[in-house]
Amino acid sequence: MPTITAQGKTIQCRAGENLRQVLLNHNIDLYNGKAKFINCLGIGSCGTCAVEINGFTAPPNWRDRTRRSLPPHDPARNLRLACQVTVTEDITVTKYDQFWGQGNNIVW
């Protein structure tokens, strides 16, 4: 079972689970500010669940790449949309500030 380290917590999940769902199910504050209320609910269109992931994940799918190619995101930055990530191995997740999580200051 893979482990996810995020917001000071270590969580175990089944291989193949969606990162967004695992984080929300374990009361991890995935969204910044009003993005908690205004987000796409995991379809990959808003970009507010952007996080940095250390550890192996499959390459980004087209939804992840497309949304992060649009402002305010920077496609060169090492961020992923949690709603589009399938957990297969141990990872560490970092969340940054600003509405879409595209800031430079670590929130957790």
Backbone atoms as SQL, in Angstrom:
CREATE TABLE atoms (id INTEGER PRIMARY KEY, chain TEXT, resi INTEGER, resn TEXT, atom TEXT, x REAL, y REAL, z REAL);
INSERT INTO atoms VALUES
  (1, 'A', 1, 'MET', 'N', 0.835, -1.189, 0.000),
  (2, 'A', 1, 'MET', 'CA', 0.000, 0.000, 0.000),
  (3, 'A', 1, 'MET', 'C', 0.879, 1.252, 0.000),
  (4, 'A', 2, 'PRO', 'N', 0.656, 2.123, -0.960),
  (5, 'A', 2, 'PRO', 'CA', 1.437, 3.361, -1.001),
  (6, 'A', 2, 'PRO', 'C', 1.097, 4.278, 0.173),
  (7, 'A', 3, 'THR', 'N', 2.057, 5.116, 0.540),
  (8, 'A', 3, 'THR', 'CA', 1.808, 6.128, 1.561),
  (9, 'A', 3, 'THR', 'C', 1.926, 7.515, 0.922),
  (10, 'A', 4, 'ILE', 'N', 1.095, 8.408, 1.435),
  (11, 'A', 4, 'ILE', 'CA', 1.104, 9.805, 1.008),
  (12, 'A', 4, 'ILE', 'C', 1.444, 10.626, 2.242),
  (13, 'A', 5, 'THR', 'N', 2.449, 11.475, 2.127),
  (14, 'A', 5, 'THR', 'CA', 2.792, 12.395, 3.204),
  (15, 'A', 5, 'THR', 'C', 2.356, 13.786, 2.761),
  (16, 'A', 6, 'ALA', 'N', 1.445, 14.385, 3.532),
  (17, 'A', 6, 'ALA', 'CA', 0.901, 15.701, 3.184),
  (18, 'A', 6, 'ALA', 'C', 0.380, 16.382, 4.436),
  (19, 'A', 7, 'GLN', 'N', 0.621, 17.655, 4.551),
  (20, 'A', 7, 'GLN', 'CA', 0.139, 18.496, 5.655),
  (21, 'A', 7, 'GLN', 'C', 0.506, 17.884, 7.011),
  (22, 'A', 8, 'GLY', 'N', 1.700, 17.312, 7.101),
  (23, 'A', 8, 'GLY', 'CA', 2.182, 16.740, 8.359),
  (24, 'A', 8, 'GLY', 'C', 1.582, 15.386, 8.691),
  (25, 'A', 9, 'LYS', 'N', 0.796, 14.819, 7.785),
  (26, 'A', 9, 'LYS', 'CA', 0.175, 13.517, 8.016),
  (27, 'A', 9, 'LYS', 'C', 0.763, 12.488, 7.058),
  (28, 'A', 10, 'THR', 'N', 0.763, 11.242, 7.491),
  (29, 'A', 10, 'THR', 'CA', 1.133, 10.140, 6.613),
  (30, 'A', 10, 'THR', 'C', -0.089, 9.240, 6.485),
  (31, 'A', 11, 'ILE', 'N', -0.500, 9.030, 5.251),
  (32, 'A', 11, 'ILE', 'CA', -1.734, 8.314, 4.949),
  (33, 'A', 11, 'ILE', 'C', -1.405, 7.113, 4.075),
  (34, 'A', 12, 'GLN', 'N', -2.009, 5.987, 4.357),
  (35, 'A', 12, 'GLN', 'CA', -1.892, 4.835, 3.471),
  (36, 'A', 12, 'GLN', 'C', -3.138, 4.762, 2.609),
  (37, 'A', 13, 'CYS', 'N', -2.955, 4.341, 1.362),
  (38, 'A', 13, 'CYS', 'CA', -4.092, 4.170, 0.462),
  (39, 'A', 13, 'CYS', 'C', -3.840, 2.959, -0.427),
  (40, 'A', 14, 'ARG', 'N', -4.861, 2.567, -1.136),
  (41, 'A', 14, 'ARG', 'CA', -4.702, 1.473, -2.093),
  (42, 'A', 14, 'ARG', 'C', -4.050, 2.016, -3.355),
  (43, 'A', 15, 'ALA', 'N', -3.214, 1.211, -3.979),
  (44, 'A', 15, 'ALA', 'CA', -2.628, 1.594, -5.262),
  (45, 'A', 15, 'ALA', 'C', -3.758, 1.817, -6.257),
  (46, 'A', 16, 'GLY', 'N', -3.678, 2.905, -7.002),
  (47, 'A', 16, 'GLY', 'CA', -4.688, 3.216, -7.998),
  (48, 'A', 16, 'GLY', 'C', -5.714, 4.236, -7.543),
  (49, 'A', 17, 'GLU', 'N', -5.650, 4.655, -6.279),
  (50, 'A', 17, 'GLU', 'CA', -6.611, 5.655, -5.797),
  (51, 'A', 17, 'GLU', 'C', -6.248, 7.039, -6.319),
  (52, 'A', 18, 'ASN', 'N', -7.266, 7.887, -6.407),
  (53, 'A', 18, 'ASN', 'CA', -7.109, 9.259, -6.861),
  (54, 'A', 18, 'ASN', 'C', -6.569, 10.118, -5.718),
  (55, 'A', 19, 'LEU', 'N', -5.511, 10.876, -5.990),
  (56, 'A', 19, 'LEU', 'CA', -4.862, 11.682, -4.949),
  (57, 'A', 19, 'LEU', 'C', -5.823, 12.692, -4.328),
  (58, 'A', 20, 'ARG', 'N', -6.597, 13.387, -5.120),
  (59, 'A', 20, 'ARG', 'CA', -7.541, 14.386, -4.590),
  (60, 'A', 20, 'ARG', 'C', -8.497, 13.740, -3.596),
  (61, 'A', 21, 'GLN', 'N', -9.074, 12.623, -3.976),
  (62, 'A', 21, 'GLN', 'CA', -10.035, 11.952, -3.112),
  (63, 'A', 21, 'GLN', 'C', -9.405, 11.483, -1.804),
  (64, 'A', 22, 'VAL', 'N', -8.206, 10.932, -1.885),
  (65, 'A', 22, 'VAL', 'CA', -7.530, 10.471, -0.670),
  (66, 'A', 22, 'VAL', 'C', -7.272, 11.644, 0.268),
  (67, 'A', 23, 'LEU', 'N', -6.766, 12.758, -0.276),
  (68, 'A', 23, 'LEU', 'CA', -6.472, 13.922, 0.563),
  (69, 'A', 23, 'LEU', 'C', -7.743, 14.472, 1.206),
  (70, 'A', 24, 'LEU', 'N', -8.791, 14.638, 0.432),
  (71, 'A', 24, 'LEU', 'CA', -10.041, 15.167, 0.982),
  (72, 'A', 24, 'LEU', 'C', -10.654, 14.212, 2.007),
  (73, 'A', 25, 'ASN', 'N', -10.580, 12.911, 1.740),
  (74, 'A', 25, 'ASN', 'CA', -11.132, 11.924, 2.675),
  (75, 'A', 25, 'ASN', 'C', -10.397, 11.901, 4.010),
  (76, 'A', 26, 'HIS', 'N', -9.163, 12.429, 4.031),
  (77, 'A', 26, 'HIS', 'CA', -8.371, 12.475, 5.263),
  (78, 'A', 26, 'HIS', 'C', -8.241, 13.896, 5.810),
  (79, 'A', 27, 'ASN', 'N', -9.169, 14.753, 5.421),
  (80, 'A', 27, 'ASN', 'CA', -9.248, 16.133, 5.932),
  (81, 'A', 27, 'ASN', 'C', -7.991, 16.949, 5.693),
  (82, 'A', 28, 'ILE', 'N', -7.361, 16.739, 4.554),
  (83, 'A', 28, 'ILE', 'CA', -6.223, 17.556, 4.143),
  (84, 'A', 28, 'ILE', 'C', -6.789, 18.783, 3.425),
  (85, 'A', 29, 'ASP', 'N', -6.317, 19.969, 3.782),
  (86, 'A', 29, 'ASP', 'CA', -6.786, 21.218, 3.186),
  (87, 'A', 29, 'ASP', 'C', -6.180, 21.403, 1.795),
  (88, 'A', 30, 'LEU', 'N', -6.783, 20.785, 0.805),
  (89, 'A', 30, 'LEU', 'CA', -6.248, 20.799, -0.553),
  (90, 'A', 30, 'LEU', 'C', -6.423, 22.132, -1.254),
  (91, 'A', 31, 'TYR', 'N', -7.478, 22.856, -0.902),
  (92, 'A', 31, 'TYR', 'CA', -7.794, 24.102, -1.596),
  (93, 'A', 31, 'TYR', 'C', -7.454, 25.318, -0.743),
  (94, 'A', 32, 'ASN', 'N', -6.988, 26.372, -1.404),
  (95, 'A', 32, 'ASN', 'CA', -6.659, 27.630, -0.731),
  (96, 'A', 32, 'ASN', 'C', -7.851, 28.570, -0.778),
  (97, 'A', 33, 'GLY', 'N', -8.149, 29.192, 0.351),
  (98, 'A', 33, 'GLY', 'CA', -9.181, 30.223, 0.405),
  (99, 'A', 33, 'GLY', 'C', -10.519, 29.794, -0.158),
  (100, 'A', 34, 'LYS', 'N', -11.080, 30.628, -1.029),
  (101, 'A', 34, 'LYS', 'CA', -12.410, 30.375, -1.584),
  (102, 'A', 34, 'LYS', 'C', -12.423, 29.245, -2.609),
  (103, 'A', 35, 'ALA', 'N', -11.257, 28.742, -2.980),
  (104, 'A', 35, 'ALA', 'CA', -11.211, 27.592, -3.891),
  (105, 'A', 35, 'ALA', 'C', -11.861, 26.367, -3.246),
  (106, 'A', 36, 'LYS', 'N', -12.020, 26.399, -1.915),
  (107, 'A', 36, 'LYS', 'CA', -12.735, 25.313, -1.226),
  (108, 'A', 36, 'LYS', 'C', -14.179, 25.244, -1.701),
  (109, 'A', 37, 'PHE', 'N', -14.718, 26.379, -2.121),
  (110, 'A', 37, 'PHE', 'CA', -16.112, 26.460, -2.534),
  (111, 'A', 37, 'PHE', 'C', -16.269, 26.566, -4.047),
  (112, 'A', 38, 'ILE', 'N', -15.223, 27.085, -4.697),
  (113, 'A', 38, 'ILE', 'CA', -15.272, 27.308, -6.138),
  (114, 'A', 38, 'ILE', 'C', -14.185, 26.455, -6.783),
  (115, 'A', 39, 'ASN', 'N', -14.517, 25.226, -7.122),
  (116, 'A', 39, 'ASN', 'CA', -13.579, 24.344, -7.818),
  (117, 'A', 39, 'ASN', 'C', -14.378, 23.415, -8.721),
  (118, 'A', 40, 'CYS', 'N', -13.710, 22.680, -9.560),
  (119, 'A', 40, 'CYS', 'CA', -14.387, 21.859, -10.574),
  (120, 'A', 40, 'CYS', 'C', -14.766, 20.469, -10.065),
  (121, 'A', 41, 'LEU', 'N', -14.555, 20.203, -8.778),
  (122, 'A', 41, 'LEU', 'CA', -14.926, 18.931, -8.159),
  (123, 'A', 41, 'LEU', 'C', -14.187, 17.729, -8.746),
  (124, 'A', 42, 'GLY', 'N', -13.008, 17.992, -9.312),
  (125, 'A', 42, 'GLY', 'CA', -12.155, 16.892, -9.735),
  (126, 'A', 42, 'GLY', 'C', -12.149, 16.536, -11.204),
  (127, 'A', 43, 'ILE', 'N', -12.705, 17.405, -12.058),
  (128, 'A', 43, 'ILE', 'CA', -12.686, 17.060, -13.484),
  (129, 'A', 43, 'ILE', 'C', -11.462, 17.625, -14.216),
  (130, 'A', 44, 'GLY', 'N', -10.635, 18.382, -13.514),
  (131, 'A', 44, 'GLY', 'CA', -9.383, 18.854, -14.092),
  (132, 'A', 44, 'GLY', 'C', -9.473, 20.150, -14.870),
  (133, 'A', 45, 'SER', 'N', -10.550, 20.902, -14.705),
  (134, 'A', 45, 'SER', 'CA', -10.701, 22.120, -15.499),
  (135, 'A', 45, 'SER', 'C', -10.333, 23.409, -14.769),
  (136, 'A', 46, 'CYS', 'N', -10.309, 23.408, -13.437),
  (137, 'A', 46, 'CYS', 'CA', -10.084, 24.679, -12.736),
  (138, 'A', 46, 'CYS', 'C', -8.620, 24.899, -12.345),
  (139, 'A', 47, 'GLY', 'N', -7.906, 23.863, -11.973),
  (140, 'A', 47, 'GLY', 'CA', -6.501, 23.998, -11.613),
  (141, 'A', 47, 'GLY', 'C', -6.236, 24.378, -10.169),
  (142, 'A', 48, 'THR', 'N', -7.262, 24.446, -9.318),
  (143, 'A', 48, 'THR', 'CA', -7.069, 24.886, -7.940),
  (144, 'A', 48, 'THR', 'C', -6.480, 23.812, -7.029),
  (145, 'A', 49, 'CYS', 'N', -6.425, 22.580, -7.478),
  (146, 'A', 49, 'CYS', 'CA', -5.851, 21.503, -6.651),
  (147, 'A', 49, 'CYS', 'C', -4.385, 21.252, -6.991),
  (148, 'A', 50, 'ALA', 'N', -3.731, 22.230, -7.599),
  (149, 'A', 50, 'ALA', 'CA', -2.331, 22.080, -7.986),
  (150, 'A', 50, 'ALA', 'C', -1.437, 21.866, -6.762),
  (151, 'A', 51, 'VAL', 'N', -0.587, 20.864, -6.841),
  (152, 'A', 51, 'VAL', 'CA', 0.344, 20.523, -5.771),
  (153, 'A', 51, 'VAL', 'C', 1.673, 20.090, -6.390),
  (154, 'A', 52, 'GLU', 'N', 2.697, 20.110, -5.569),
  (155, 'A', 52, 'GLU', 'CA', 3.990, 19.570, -5.984),
  (156, 'A', 52, 'GLU', 'C', 4.094, 18.160, -5.420),
  (157, 'A', 53, 'ILE', 'N', 4.537, 17.231, -6.232),
  (158, 'A', 53, 'ILE', 'CA', 4.645, 15.840, -5.807),
  (159, 'A', 53, 'ILE', 'C', 6.084, 15.393, -5.925),
  (160, 'A', 54, 'ASN', 'N', 6.604, 14.852, -4.839),
  (161, 'A', 54, 'ASN', 'CA', 7.924, 14.225, -4.855),
  (162, 'A', 54, 'ASN', 'C', 7.714, 12.732, -4.740),
  (163, 'A', 55, 'GLY', 'N', 8.248, 12.011, -5.683),
  (164, 'A', 55, 'GLY', 'CA', 8.045, 10.576, -5.773),
  (165, 'A', 55, 'GLY', 'C', 7.481, 10.265, -7.143),
  (166, 'A', 56, 'PHE', 'N', 7.366, 8.992, -7.461),
  (167, 'A', 56, 'PHE', 'CA', 6.927, 8.590, -8.793),
  (168, 'A', 56, 'PHE', 'C', 5.413, 8.681, -8.949),
  (169, 'A', 57, 'THR', 'N', 4.999, 9.249, -10.067),
  (170, 'A', 57, 'THR', 'CA', 3.611, 9.190, -10.541),
  (171, 'A', 57, 'THR', 'C', 3.682, 9.033, -12.056),
  (172, 'A', 58, 'ALA', 'N', 2.608, 8.562, -12.642),
  (173, 'A', 58, 'ALA', 'CA', 2.544, 8.469, -14.101),
  (174, 'A', 58, 'ALA', 'C', 2.657, 9.870, -14.692),
  (175, 'A', 59, 'PRO', 'N', 3.090, 9.975, -15.922),
  (176, 'A', 59, 'PRO', 'CA', 3.171, 11.295, -16.561),
  (177, 'A', 59, 'PRO', 'C', 1.796, 11.976, -16.575),
  (178, 'A', 60, 'PRO', 'N', 1.767, 13.302, -16.596),
  (179, 'A', 60, 'PRO', 'CA', 0.502, 14.032, -16.606),
  (180, 'A', 60, 'PRO', 'C', -0.353, 13.667, -17.826),
  (181, 'A', 61, 'ASN', 'N', -1.652, 13.554, -17.603),
  (182, 'A', 61, 'ASN', 'CA', -2.566, 13.313, -18.719),
  (183, 'A', 61, 'ASN', 'C', -2.867, 14.633, -19.428),
  (184, 'A', 62, 'TRP', 'N', -3.683, 14.593, -20.484),
  (185, 'A', 62, 'TRP', 'CA', -3.939, 15.793, -21.280),
  (186, 'A', 62, 'TRP', 'C', -4.681, 16.866, -20.496),
  (187, 'A', 63, 'ARG', 'N', -5.574, 16.473, -19.569),
  (188, 'A', 63, 'ARG', 'CA', -6.286, 17.479, -18.772),
  (189, 'A', 63, 'ARG', 'C', -5.316, 18.255, -17.880),
  (190, 'A', 64, 'ASP', 'N', -4.437, 17.502, -17.229),
  (191, 'A', 64, 'ASP', 'CA', -3.442, 18.103, -16.337),
  (192, 'A', 64, 'ASP', 'C', -2.533, 19.039, -17.142),
  (193, 'A', 65, 'ARG', 'N', -1.982, 18.551, -18.234),
  (194, 'A', 65, 'ARG', 'CA', -1.080, 19.369, -19.059),
  (195, 'A', 65, 'ARG', 'C', -1.780, 20.610, -19.600),
  (196, 'A', 66, 'THR', 'N', -3.009, 20.432, -20.090),
  (197, 'A', 66, 'THR', 'CA', -3.733, 21.549, -20.691),
  (198, 'A', 66, 'THR', 'C', -4.023, 22.644, -19.671),
  (199, 'A', 67, 'ARG', 'N', -4.580, 22.263, -18.511),
  (200, 'A', 67, 'ARG', 'CA', -4.929, 23.286, -17.517),
  (201, 'A', 67, 'ARG', 'C', -3.702, 24.005, -16.993),
  (202, 'A', 68, 'ARG', 'N', -2.624, 23.265, -16.752),
  (203, 'A', 68, 'ARG', 'CA', -1.411, 23.891, -16.225),
  (204, 'A', 68, 'ARG', 'C', -0.643, 24.678, -17.286),
  (205, 'A', 69, 'SER', 'N', -1.057, 24.589, -18.542),
  (206, 'A', 69, 'SER', 'CA', -0.423, 25.391, -19.593),
  (207, 'A', 69, 'SER', 'C', -1.057, 26.781, -19.689),
  (208, 'A', 70, 'LEU', 'N', -2.146, 26.994, -18.939),
  (209, 'A', 70, 'LEU', 'CA', -2.857, 28.270, -18.977),
  (210, 'A', 70, 'LEU', 'C', -2.568, 29.084, -17.717),
  (211, 'A', 71, 'PRO', 'N', -2.544, 30.421, -17.849),
  (212, 'A', 71, 'PRO', 'CA', -2.343, 31.260, -16.669),
  (213, 'A', 71, 'PRO', 'C', -3.430, 31.024, -15.633),
  (214, 'A', 72, 'PRO', 'N', -3.104, 31.164, -14.389),
  (215, 'A', 72, 'PRO', 'CA', -1.857, 31.667, -13.834),
  (216, 'A', 72, 'PRO', 'C', -0.788, 30.590, -13.656),
  (217, 'A', 73, 'HIS', 'N', -1.054, 29.362, -14.103),
  (218, 'A', 73, 'HIS', 'CA', -0.055, 28.308, -13.967),
  (219, 'A', 73, 'HIS', 'C', 1.070, 28.485, -14.964),
  (220, 'A', 74, 'ASP', 'N', 2.186, 27.859, -14.679),
  (221, 'A', 74, 'ASP', 'CA', 3.357, 27.869, -15.542),
  (222, 'A', 74, 'ASP', 'C', 3.696, 26.418, -15.842),
  (223, 'A', 75, 'PRO', 'N', 3.584, 25.990, -17.102),
  (224, 'A', 75, 'PRO', 'CA', 3.804, 24.586, -17.426),
  (225, 'A', 75, 'PRO', 'C', 5.219, 24.090, -17.120),
  (226, 'A', 76, 'ALA', 'N', 6.159, 25.016, -16.956),
  (227, 'A', 76, 'ALA', 'CA', 7.535, 24.627, -16.642),
  (228, 'A', 76, 'ALA', 'C', 7.709, 24.292, -15.161),
  (229, 'A', 77, 'ARG', 'N', 6.731, 24.664, -14.369),
  (230, 'A', 77, 'ARG', 'CA', 6.813, 24.437, -12.923),
  (231, 'A', 77, 'ARG', 'C', 6.430, 23.002, -12.585),
  (232, 'A', 78, 'ASN', 'N', 7.032, 22.454, -11.546),
  (233, 'A', 78, 'ASN', 'CA', 6.822, 21.064, -11.149),
  (234, 'A', 78, 'ASN', 'C', 5.556, 20.912, -10.298),
  (235, 'A', 79, 'LEU', 'N', 4.405, 21.227, -10.888),
  (236, 'A', 79, 'LEU', 'CA', 3.128, 21.070, -10.194),
  (237, 'A', 79, 'LEU', 'C', 2.278, 20.065, -10.952),
  (238, 'A', 80, 'ARG', 'N', 1.337, 19.471, -10.246),
  (239, 'A', 80, 'ARG', 'CA', 0.366, 18.544, -10.843),
  (240, 'A', 80, 'ARG', 'C', -1.001, 18.853, -10.266),
  (241, 'A', 81, 'LEU', 'N', -2.049, 18.489, -10.979),
  (242, 'A', 81, 'LEU', 'CA', -3.406, 18.607, -10.463),
  (243, 'A', 81, 'LEU', 'C', -3.711, 17.332, -9.688),
  (244, 'A', 82, 'ALA', 'N', -3.981, 17.474, -8.390),
  (245, 'A', 82, 'ALA', 'CA', -4.233, 16.304, -7.545),
  (246, 'A', 82, 'ALA', 'C', -5.387, 15.460, -8.078),
  (247, 'A', 83, 'CYS', 'N', -6.361, 16.110, -8.698),
  (248, 'A', 83, 'CYS', 'CA', -7.533, 15.380, -9.210),
  (249, 'A', 83, 'CYS', 'C', -7.193, 14.486, -10.393),
  (250, 'A', 84, 'GLN', 'N', -6.039, 14.685, -10.990),
  (251, 'A', 84, 'GLN', 'CA', -5.652, 13.909, -12.161),
  (252, 'A', 84, 'GLN', 'C', -4.507, 12.935, -11.879),
  (253, 'A', 85, 'VAL', 'N', -4.160, 12.763, -10.609),
  (254, 'A', 85, 'VAL', 'CA', -3.045, 11.886, -10.230),
  (255, 'A', 85, 'VAL', 'C', -3.564, 10.605, -9.604),
  (256, 'A', 86, 'THR', 'N', -3.087, 9.486, -10.109),
  (257, 'A', 86, 'THR', 'CA', -3.371, 8.180, -9.532),
  (258, 'A', 86, 'THR', 'C', -2.166, 7.789, -8.690),
  (259, 'A', 87, 'VAL', 'N', -2.401, 7.439, -7.435),
  (260, 'A', 87, 'VAL', 'CA', -1.318, 7.086, -6.519),
  (261, 'A', 87, 'VAL', 'C', -0.935, 5.619, -6.739),
  (262, 'A', 88, 'THR', 'N', 0.329, 5.397, -7.053),
  (263, 'A', 88, 'THR', 'CA', 0.808, 4.025, -7.253),
  (264, 'A', 88, 'THR', 'C', 1.982, 3.680, -6.346),
  (265, 'A', 89, 'GLU', 'N', 2.694, 4.707, -5.896),
  (266, 'A', 89, 'GLU', 'CA', 3.859, 4.520, -5.039),
  (267, 'A', 89, 'GLU', 'C', 3.866, 5.600, -3.961),
  (268, 'A', 90, 'ASP', 'N', 4.814, 5.498, -3.020),
  (269, 'A', 90, 'ASP', 'CA', 4.927, 6.490, -1.947),
  (270, 'A', 90, 'ASP', 'C', 5.252, 7.865, -2.530),
  (271, 'A', 91, 'ILE', 'N', 4.542, 8.871, -2.050),
  (272, 'A', 91, 'ILE', 'CA', 4.778, 10.240, -2.513),
  (273, 'A', 91, 'ILE', 'C', 4.691, 11.213, -1.336),
  (274, 'A', 92, 'THR', 'N', 5.321, 12.368, -1.525),
  (275, 'A', 92, 'THR', 'CA', 5.197, 13.493, -0.603),
  (276, 'A', 92, 'THR', 'C', 4.576, 14.637, -1.391),
  (277, 'A', 93, 'VAL', 'N', 3.570, 15.259, -0.798),
  (278, 'A', 93, 'VAL', 'CA', 2.809, 16.302, -1.483),
  (279, 'A', 93, 'VAL', 'C', 3.019, 17.631, -0.755),
  (280, 'A', 94, 'THR', 'N', 3.268, 18.688, -1.539),
  (281, 'A', 94, 'THR', 'CA', 3.446, 20.041, -1.001),
  (282, 'A', 94, 'THR', 'C', 2.440, 20.961, -1.662),
  (283, 'A', 95, 'LYS', 'N', 1.775, 21.783, -0.846),
  (284, 'A', 95, 'LYS', 'CA', 0.802, 22.754, -1.358),
  (285, 'A', 95, 'LYS', 'C', 1.365, 24.162, -1.213),
  (286, 'A', 96, 'TYR', 'N', 1.213, 24.968, -2.266),
  (287, 'A', 96, 'TYR', 'CA', 1.681, 26.352, -2.261),
  (288, 'A', 96, 'TYR', 'C', 0.502, 27.320, -2.149),
  (289, 'A', 97, 'ASP', 'N', 0.814, 28.561, -1.865),
  (290, 'A', 97, 'ASP', 'CA', -0.209, 29.585, -1.655),
  (291, 'A', 97, 'ASP', 'C', -0.797, 30.086, -2.974),
  (292, 'A', 98, 'GLN', 'N', -1.671, 31.061, -2.864),
  (293, 'A', 98, 'GLN', 'CA', -2.459, 31.722, -3.900),
  (294, 'A', 98, 'GLN', 'C', -3.630, 30.832, -4.309),
  (295, 'A', 99, 'PHE', 'N', -4.601, 31.418, -4.960),
  (296, 'A', 99, 'PHE', 'CA', -5.874, 30.756, -5.234),
  (297, 'A', 99, 'PHE', 'C', -5.712, 29.401, -5.912),
  (298, 'A', 100, 'TRP', 'N', -4.894, 29.336, -6.942),
  (299, 'A', 100, 'TRP', 'CA', -4.716, 28.104, -7.705),
  (300, 'A', 100, 'TRP', 'C', -3.553, 27.260, -7.184),
  (301, 'A', 101, 'GLY', 'N', -2.954, 27.657, -6.087),
  (302, 'A', 101, 'GLY', 'CA', -1.810, 26.913, -5.574),
  (303, 'A', 101, 'GLY', 'C', -0.553, 27.141, -6.387),
  (304, 'A', 102, 'GLN', 'N', -0.534, 28.226, -7.136),
  (305, 'A', 102, 'GLN', 'CA', 0.587, 28.507, -8.040),
  (306, 'A', 102, 'GLN', 'C', 1.625, 29.443, -7.408),
  (307, 'A', 103, 'GLY', 'N', 1.438, 29.810, -6.145),
  (308, 'A', 103, 'GLY', 'CA', 2.362, 30.730, -5.489),
  (309, 'A', 103, 'GLY', 'C', 3.719, 30.115, -5.194),
  (310, 'A', 104, 'ASN', 'N', 4.560, 30.867, -4.528),
  (311, 'A', 104, 'ASN', 'CA', 5.909, 30.401, -4.200),
  (312, 'A', 104, 'ASN', 'C', 6.093, 30.062, -2.728),
  (313, 'A', 105, 'ASN', 'N', 5.103, 30.377, -1.906),
  (314, 'A', 105, 'ASN', 'CA', 5.200, 30.116, -0.472),
  (315, 'A', 105, 'ASN', 'C', 4.473, 28.823, -0.120),
  (316, 'A', 106, 'ILE', 'N', 5.151, 27.973, 0.630),
  (317, 'A', 106, 'ILE', 'CA', 4.572, 26.694, 1.020),
  (318, 'A', 106, 'ILE', 'C', 3.485, 26.915, 2.057),
  (319, 'A', 107, 'VAL', 'N', 2.319, 26.334, 1.826),
  (320, 'A', 107, 'VAL', 'CA', 1.207, 26.348, 2.783),
  (321, 'A', 107, 'VAL', 'C', 1.360, 25.153, 3.724),
  (322, 'A', 108, 'TRP', 'N', 1.656, 24.002, 3.146),
  (323, 'A', 108, 'TRP', 'CA', 1.946, 22.791, 3.908),
  (324, 'A', 108, 'TRP', 'C', 2.782, 21.857, 3.067);
